[in-house]
Amino acid sequence: MKNRPSGFGIAALPRIARGQGSYLIDAAGKRYLDGSGGPAVFCLGHAHPEVNAAIARQLDEIAYAYRYLFTSSALEGLTETVLRLCGGDFQDIVYSGSGSEAVESALKIALQHFAARGLMRKRRFIARQRSWHGNTLGALSISGFAQRRRAFEGSLLDVTFVSAANAYRMPDGVSAETLAGHLAAELEHAIVSLGPSNVAAFIVEPVVGAAGGVVPAPAGYMQAVQAVCRRHDVLLIADEVMCGAGRTGTWRALEHDGVVPDIMSVAKGLAGGYIPLGATLVSARVAAPIQGEHGAYMTGHTFTGHTAACAAGLAVQHIIERDGLLERVRTVGAAFQRALRESLSRFEEVGDVRGRGFFIGIELVRDRASKRPFPAERALSFDIGARAFAEGLICYPCSGNVDGTAGDTLIIAPPYNASDGELEQIVAKLACAVDGALSGG
Ligand SMILES: Cc1ncc(COP(=O)(O)O)c(C=O)c1O
């Protein structure tokens, strides 16, 4: 598990036996409610019979036919479905096997786009502090996540970082009204300082995941930074690996902000964890010069567009659409977030409850007025996560959101089809775990 202190129990993990809807059941028969079964992956819960049947059908026919020799109904069906649900002007999808690979492809397609236009100096990426884009070297290079970078410093790409966009933790002297303009000006300053002819792309998580503890873009921010990017011929890449595929209640998280990026990565909720699957969506304007000059994207892998993975993704997306689950995430998500806020409001140490849809972050602070974090050594979020786990609730504890080391957040990201009763259970069990950790009981 990522950055979890050994106290979380890595050495003695329970053995999983099976899944059943919103529950995981270990070999000893203990049941765990999936409040965020891992980092916001399982959008349809576990062992969904229709998804399993679709995968089994595909396996019976053929597991995988190499993407560069054959197309398949699963791949074509998924591509049509995703492009339709996604909206915007996306034209192509490059599939891969993980979020990190989807981000790598996004970075490489941005570079290839400028290469195809003969702009070989446009090589540089700008990313944000307190961000997470993945574990491969390129994706790690653009990640503002000190704990996860530290062991690899010296071998990472030279990337420029601008401030995180966080309405709960604004720069000194900046108000909610001036925040978007302030951050857009900082981005523009960075582009101009580097020289616009050297900058390929700016990459953001529209709702920051593990590095921030679910931080939605402040009002007006995405539109302001898109305008800056357009002014300087810099591509806007949205990393929706965690927040996309419906997690926030719209298929694209950025739909909420009224912005369509040039390139976008998705993964976790795309096939809901049934089979690993990532995807990079490319807009028509980015695709055109590549198509004209190179004829293909130079970022394929052996397992690109794996047939059974696409069948899993297609089944997951079909069920989400058929059962109106995005509507459910939107409407029930708002009430769920309110219930969490009300239930946790009795703890002075719960500084903020925020998020969109079924993607909710809880930030813990020493006191609400100062917003000071607990010392990193206290590992408060992991303590809460371990207590919740012991009581049969899975949530996703994260750390380092304040200064790269200190800061405690919890991510709650249940399946889109979790029942009202299960959501109530999440609220109750989480409050118990927070209480236990804060009272030391
Ligand atoms: C926003 C974001 N991008 C990329 C990744 C990397 O995805 P993966 O772990 O599947 O490689 C993650 C994983 O947590 C993520 O949250």
The ligand as a MOL file (V3000), in Angstrom:
LIG
                    3D

  0  0  0     0  0            999 V3000
M  V30 BEGIN CTAB
M  V30 COUNTS 16 16 0 0 0
M  V30 BEGIN ATOM
M  V30 1 C -5.0360 11.3250 -10.4740 0
M  V30 2 C -4.2250 10.0730 -10.6520 0
M  V30 3 N -3.4710 9.9330 -11.7400 0
M  V30 4 C -2.7480 8.8210 -11.9570 0
M  V30 5 C -2.7340 7.7920 -11.0420 0
M  V30 6 C -1.9200 6.5670 -11.3070 0
M  V30 7 O -2.7650 5.4780 -11.5480 0
M  V30 8 P -2.2570 3.9730 -11.3430 0
M  V30 9 O -2.0210 3.7920 -9.8680 0
M  V30 10 O -3.3930 3.1360 -11.8610 0
M  V30 11 O -1.0350 3.8060 -12.1520 0
M  V30 12 C -3.4920 7.8960 -9.8810 0
M  V30 13 C -3.4780 6.8110 -8.8840 0
M  V30 14 O -3.8320 6.9390 -7.7500 0
M  V30 15 C -4.2710 9.0620 -9.6770 0
M  V30 16 O -5.0230 9.2200 -8.5880 0
M  V30 END ATOM
M  V30 BEGIN BOND
M  V30 1 1 1 2
M  V30 2 1 2 3
M  V30 3 2 2 15
M  V30 4 2 3 4
M  V30 5 1 4 5
M  V30 6 1 5 6
M  V30 7 2 5 12
M  V30 8 1 6 7
M  V30 9 1 7 8
M  V30 10 2 8 9
M  V30 11 1 8 10
M  V30 12 1 8 11
M  V30 13 1 12 13
M  V30 14 1 12 15
M  V30 15 2 13 14
M  V30 16 1 15 16
M  V30 END BOND
M  V30 END CTAB
M  END
